[in-house]
Amino acid sequence: MATFFGEVVFSASRAIDDDDDEDSFANENSEVITLDLSPAFSKTTKDVGKATDQLVVTLGPAANVFADCYILHQEKETVGTMNKRLDRDGQPIEGAILSRLREHTDVLLCKCVKDIEQHLQFSFVEQLFSFLGNSNTSVTILSSCSGSDYQTHRQDVSFPIFRCLKTSSFTGEVAAPHLEPPNTISGLASSALSYCQIHGIPAVMYVIYTDSIFMDSGAITAFNPLLKLQPFRKVAKKTNNFQGIIKAAVDRPSNLDSLYT
């Protein structure tokens, strides 16, 4: 499990047969992440990277619905998708959608629609940033975690809690307090932020801690302080169907969505 900054590697369990363990390892090794560009962008990858000043990565239902309400309802174009395949020639399983607004082609949004397993996270992050190929790109990551993961000595904590982590090269204003030690972030958010730290890319990650395991409007609107800062101040426009999108997300069957990434 990757954590920011660092990595913890768990040893394999011996509670299963060696053959099963080897089969599982072989399956993991054969899985790959591919970046499949839309036809309109298949020959202009360098142009997209050079034009991108801001990358926004949304992880999990709360962050994705926030993006739907303020960004993705506008006229946009799909740049491509990040897909998981069982092998290079296998059928794609869509993991993330890359989009940009027609009015703001300098902002690229990566909306993660499926969980990316641990053994594929490095490949996902590396391909995403290799595609951009622009060290001047600034990165914003939105994610959410269970309130039970938040560690504090305070007794008067109320949820949702909004916190951030940033790389040493990020010098911009932030919309939330810094995440207090000994709290850490894991998963794809950690992998992306660690990559940015290593490569000197200015990046900030925002995380919502909530005490509900399912979608609620509070977890979505907790991201609202971001609307005062770039790139959201420039590109965000509240959809006329705001309440409809929120209600549809909250009412979604609980067996289909868990809030956390």
N, C-alpha and C positions, 0 to 999 in steps of 0.2 A: 504494500500500500504506500503510495507516494504521499509525502507530507511536505509542506512548504516551511523551510527549505530542507531537503533531505529525503531519504528513502528508507523504509523499513521493509525488509524482506522476510516473509514468514516461511519457515521450513515446511516441506510437504508432509501431509498427514499420513501416518502408516496404518490408519484405520480402514484402508481399502487395499485391494489386491494390487500387486505390482503391475499386473497386466492392465488393470483399469487405470492406474496412475500413468502408465506409459501411453495409453490411448488418449487420455485427456491431454497430456503434454503434446502429443502429436497433433491433436486437433487445434490446440492453441497456436502451435508453430505454423500451421497451414493457413490460419486466418490472416487476412491482410486488410489494410485500409487503403482505399483508392480515392483520389480526387477526380471526379468526372465533371468536366466543364460543359456548360451548355454550348450548343453549336455556335452561337454568336460570339463566344469568348474563347473558343478552342485555339484560335490563332493570335490572340491578343493578350496572353497571360502576363507578359512583361508590362504592357500598358496598364492593366488593372493594378498590378503591384505598385507601379510608380505613381498612380493616381490616388492610391489609398493612404490617407493621412491618419485615419482613425479606424481601428478594428474593435467591434463590439461583439463579445461572445456571451450568449445567454444559455444557461444550464438549468434545466428543470422547468416544471410547469409554471411556477410563479414568475420567474424571469421571462419565460417565453410569452406569457399572457401580457406582461408589462410591455414587451416589445410589440405585440400585436395591437395593443391599445394606443400606443404613441408613435410607432414608426411604420410597421409593416402593413398597415391599412392604406398607406399612401401608394401612389403609382411607383412601382418598382420593377426591377428586372432580376431574374434568377441567374447568378453567375455560374453556379454549379452545385454539386452535392458531394459530401464526404460519405462514402459508403463502406460498409463492411462486407467482405466476401469470404467464403470458405476457402477459396484459392483465387488466383489471378483471373481465371476464366469463369468463376462462379457467378451466380445471380446476385445482384447487389441488394443489400439491406441498408436502406437509407438511415444514416446516422446524424447528419447535419445538413442544413441548407444555407448556402452562401447567397446573400442578396444585397443589392444596393439600390438606393432611391434614385430615380431619374433626375431629380433636382439637386441631389447631393452625391455625386459619384465618387467623392473623396472619402465617404464613410461606407465601410463594408460590414455587414451584419452576418455573424455565424450563429444560426439558431440550431442548437442541438436538440433533436427530436427523439433520440434514443440514448440509453446509457452506453457509454464506451467502456468496455471491460478494461481492467487494469493492464493486461498484457498488450493492449492495443493503443493505450493512451499516448505513449511516446511517439509512435508512428503517426497518430492523428495530429499531434501538435507540430511535429517536425514538417509534415507535408503542408499543413496550413501556413506556417510561417515561411517555408521555402517558396510557396506559391506567391506570397506577397513580395518577398525578396527586397524589402524596403526597410532599412534600419531606422528610418525617420518615422515609421508608423507608431502611433501611440495606441495602447491596448486598454480596454475596459472589459472586465469579466463580471457577470452577474450570476449569483448562485444562491442556494438556500440549504439550510441544515436543520436538523432536529434540535429543539430547545434543550433536550437532555445532553447534547454534546457541548453545550456552553458551560464553561467552568468559571465560577465566581464565588467569592466568600460572602457576597451581599445576600441578604434575605428578602429584599424588597424588589426583586427583579420582575419586570412585566414584559410580556412578549407582544408583538415581535421585537427583536433586537436587531439593529442595523449596525454593521461594523465593516471595516475595510482593512486590507493589507496592500502594500505597494512595494515596488522594486526600488532599489537605491537610486536609479536614474530618473524616477518619476518626480517631477518638481511642481506639478500643478496642484490646484486646490482640490480637496477631497470633500465629499458630502456626508461622511460619517466618521465617528471616532475610530481610532486604530484598534484592531483586535488585540485584547489584552493577553499576555502570557498567563498560564501555560497553554492557552487555546491554540490549536493548529488546524489547518485545512488540508483535506485529502482529496483524492480522486482527480478528475480531469482539470478542475480549477487549479489545484496545486501544481499539476504537471505543466500547465500553460504558464502560470506565474513563475515557476522555477526556470522554465526555458527563457522567459523574458529577462530574469535576473542574470542568468549566465551569459546571455548574449547582449546585455546592455540595452534592452528595449524598455522604454518607459511604460509601465503598466500598473494598473490598480485593480484590485478585485474587491467587489462588494458582496457581502453575504448577509442573508436574512436568517435569523434563528427564530423559529416559531414553535409553539407548543401543540400545534395541530398536525396530525400526520397526513391530512388531506388538504386540498385547496381551500383557502378562505380569502376573502377580499382584503383583509388586513395585511396578509403576506404580500399581496400584489402592490397595494398602495404604499407599502413601506419603502419601496424604491423611489417614491416621488421626489425626495430631495435631489435626486440626480437631474431632474428637469431644469435646475438652475445652473447646471454646469455643462461644459462642452464634453462630448459632442451633442448631448441631448438638447441643450438649449437651442442649438442651430437646427436640428432635424426633427425634433418632436412636435407632433400635432395631435391633440387629443381627438380620437375618433368620435363621430356622432353616435356610434353604437357602443359607447363605452360600457354602459350598464348591461347591455345585452351580452357583450363578450365576457364581462365579469361573471354574470349570472350563469352563462353556459359553462364556464370553467368550474365554478363552485358546484354546480348541479351535476357535473360529469360523474358517472357511476364510480363509486369508490374502489371497485375492483380493477379499474383500468389505470388509475393514476395514484401515485404516491408523491407527496410534495417534494421530497428530498432528492438530491442528486448524488 
